[in-house]
């Protein structure tokens, strides 16, 4: 079986509507030119549709013509490479997911390794931002919680006290091991405000706060978040105003 035949066989085995890149095709690492030529030929023959640069899908017929891939499928193709998670959703889409705002953003922000860039997939706009945080399936949830705490003052159409209460409920539902991981990630990868908020969330629920969390903070630094002291009576203990 030659390269063109192998590529066609692989594509024919894919579900209609699935988004794929060259990396999903056999022999691309060794014979990229031949693989690209084969895919371009299939695009010209309308057997494969081009979604964006380097991304394609097998068209699925609908009542009004070929159907575009779903938003979920487009996101999957961006978040995974070679079946490995390489990014996660953050920013305004995350605030909406956690019910911190009713606003629905027209751009989805994805944190991943690499440079800043924007991409357009039909009507879906993707903004990529760089991160240095290790990404894997196990830690995505806690990273997203910490990302929200980092930007909690900037969440549109929200009340910071209610937003923080919502995040407290989510964090307290985590297992003890995940709460420990959240503290470790806060200490190693996030600014002081996030560490102080994690300390406030835990201490307000009468949970112990590890020494590593308190010693990582400068005792004379204050964090201006305009919290309601009647809602968060322990805020002063963490220098949060």
C-alpha positions in Angstrom: 0.0 0.0 0.0 1.5 3.4 -1.0 1.2 6.6 1.0 -1.8 8.0 -0.9 -3.7 4.7 -0.3 -2.8 4.7 3.3 -3.9 8.3 3.8 -7.2 7.6 2.0 -7.8 4.5 4.1 -7.2 6.4 7.3 -9.5 9.2 6.3 -12.3 6.8 5.2 -12.2 5.2 8.6 -12.8 8.5 10.4 -16.4 9.5 11.5 -18.0 12.2 9.4 -17.6 15.6 11.0 -14.4 14.7 12.8 -11.7 17.4 12.6 -8.2 16.2 11.9 -4.8 17.6 11.1 -1.9 16.1 9.1 -0.5 14.6 12.3 -3.4 12.2 12.4 -2.4 10.7 9.1 0.0 7.8 8.5 3.6 8.6 7.5 3.3 12.4 7.8 6.4 12.6 10.0 8.5 10.9 7.2 6.6 11.8 4.0 4.9 15.1 4.7 4.9 16.2 1.1 3.2 13.1 -0.2 0.6 13.3 2.6 -0.2 17.0 2.0 -0.5 16.4 -1.8 -3.0 13.6 -1.1 -5.1 15.6 1.2 -5.1 18.6 -1.2 -6.3 16.3 -3.9 -9.1 15.0 -1.7 -10.1 18.6 -0.9 -10.3 19.4 -4.6 -12.5 16.3 -5.1 -14.8 17.5 -2.3 -14.2 14.3 -0.4 -12.6 16.3 2.4 -13.4 19.9 3.5 -10.8 22.4 4.7 -11.8 24.0 8.0 -8.7 26.1 8.5 -5.0 26.0 7.7 -3.9 22.5 8.5 -7.3 21.3 9.7 -9.8 19.3 7.7 -13.0 17.3 8.2 -15.1 14.7 6.3 -18.3 16.4 5.3 -21.6 15.1 6.6 -24.8 15.8 4.6 -27.6 17.7 6.2 -31.0 19.0 5.0 -29.4 22.2 3.9 -26.2 20.8 2.5 -22.9 19.7 4.1 -22.8 20.2 7.9 -20.0 22.0 9.6 -18.2 20.4 12.5 -19.7 21.2 15.9 -18.1 23.7 18.3 -17.2 20.8 20.6 -15.4 18.9 17.9 -13.5 22.0 16.8 -12.4 22.6 20.4 -11.4 18.9 20.7 -9.1 19.2 17.6 -7.4 22.2 19.2 -7.1 21.0 22.7 -5.6 17.6 21.7 -2.6 16.7 19.6 -1.7 13.1 18.9 -4.4 12.2 21.4 -2.7 14.2 24.2 -4.2 17.2 25.9 -2.2 20.3 25.1 -4.5 23.1 26.1 -7.6 24.1 28.1 -10.4 26.6 28.0 -10.0 29.7 30.1 -11.1 33.3 30.2 -14.7 34.5 29.7 -16.0 31.1 28.5 -14.9 29.6 31.8 -16.7 32.3 33.8 -19.9 31.5 31.9 -19.3 27.7 32.4 -19.0 28.2 36.2 -22.1 30.5 36.2 -20.2 33.5 37.3 -21.6 35.6 34.5 -24.5 35.4 32.0 -22.4 36.9 29.3 -21.5 34.6 26.4 -18.2 35.6 24.8 -17.8 35.6 21.0 -14.2 34.5 21.3 -13.1 31.3 23.1 -9.8 31.7 25.0 -7.5 28.6 25.1 -4.4 28.4 27.3 -1.6 26.3 25.8 2.1 26.1 25.3 3.4 28.2 22.5 2.9 31.7 21.1 -0.1 34.1 21.2 -2.4 33.8 18.2 -5.9 34.1 17.0 -7.8 31.7 14.7 -11.1 31.7 13.0 -13.1 28.4 12.5 -16.2 29.3 10.6 -18.2 31.4 13.1 -16.0 30.3 16.0 -13.1 32.6 17.0 -10.3 31.1 19.0 -7.7 33.1 21.0 -4.7 31.2 22.2 -2.7 32.5 25.2 0.5 30.9 26.4 0.9 29.2 29.8 3.9 27.6 31.6 1.7 25.4 33.8 2.0 21.6 33.2 -1.2 20.4 31.4 -2.8 17.0 31.8 -6.2 15.6 32.3 -5.8 15.3 36.1 -5.1 19.0 36.8 -7.3 20.9 34.3 -10.1 21.4 36.8 -7.9 22.9 39.5 -6.0 25.1 37.0 -9.3 26.5 35.7 -10.4 27.3 39.3 -7.1 29.1 39.9 -7.4 31.0 36.6 -10.8 32.3 37.8 -9.3 33.4 41.1 -6.6 35.2 39.2 -9.0 37.2 37.2 -11.9 37.4 39.6 -12.0 41.3 39.6 -12.4 41.3 35.8 -15.4 39.0 35.4 -18.1 41.0 33.6 -21.6 41.5 34.9 -20.7 39.9 38.3 -20.5 40.5 42.0 -17.0 39.6 43.4 -18.4 38.4 46.7 -20.9 36.1 45.0 -18.3 34.9 42.5 -15.9 34.1 45.3 -18.6 32.2 47.2 -19.3 30.2 44.1 -15.7 29.3 43.7 -15.5 28.4 47.3 -18.3 25.9 46.9 -16.6 24.3 43.9 -13.2 24.1 45.6 -14.7 22.6 48.8 -16.2 19.8 46.7 -12.8 18.7 45.5 -11.2 15.7 47.1 -8.5 16.2 49.7 -5.8 15.2 47.3 -7.1 17.6 44.7 -7.3 20.4 47.2 -3.7 19.7 48.1 -2.8 19.9 44.4 -4.7 23.2 44.1 -2.6 24.6 46.9 0.7 23.4 45.3 -0.3 24.8 41.9 -1.2 28.2 43.5 2.1 28.4 45.3 4.2 27.4 42.3 2.5 29.0 39.4 0.2 31.8 40.4 0.6 35.3 41.8 0.2 36.3 45.4 -3.4 37.4 45.1 -4.5 33.8 44.1 -2.6 32.3 47.1 -4.3 34.8 49.4 -7.7 33.9 48.0 -7.1 30.2 48.3 -6.1 30.8 52.0 -9.2 32.9 52.5 -11.5 30.2 50.9 -10.0 27.4 53.1 -9.8 29.3 56.4 -13.4 30.7 55.9 -14.5 27.0 55.8 -12.5 26.3 59.0 -10.1 24.1 57.0 -6.4 24.1 57.8 -4.1 26.2 55.6 -0.7 24.6 55.0 2.3 26.5 56.1 3.7 26.5 52.6 0.7 28.7 51.6 1.2 31.3 54.4 5.0 31.5 54.1 4.7 32.1 50.3 3.0 35.5 51.0 4.7 38.8 51.9 3.1 39.8 55.2 3.1 43.5 54.3 1.5 43.1 50.9 -2.2 43.9 50.6 -4.7 42.9 47.9 -7.4 45.4 47.0 -10.5 43.4 45.9 -13.3 45.4 47.6 -14.6 42.3 49.4 -17.5 42.7 51.8 -15.9 42.2 55.2 -19.3 41.0 56.6 -19.3 38.2 54.0 -15.6 37.4 54.4 -14.7 38.3 58.0 -11.3 36.5 57.7 -10.3 38.6 54.7 -8.0 40.8 56.9 -6.1 37.8 58.0 -5.0 37.4 54.4 -4.5 41.2 53.9 -7.4 41.3 51.5 -9.2 44.6 51.5 
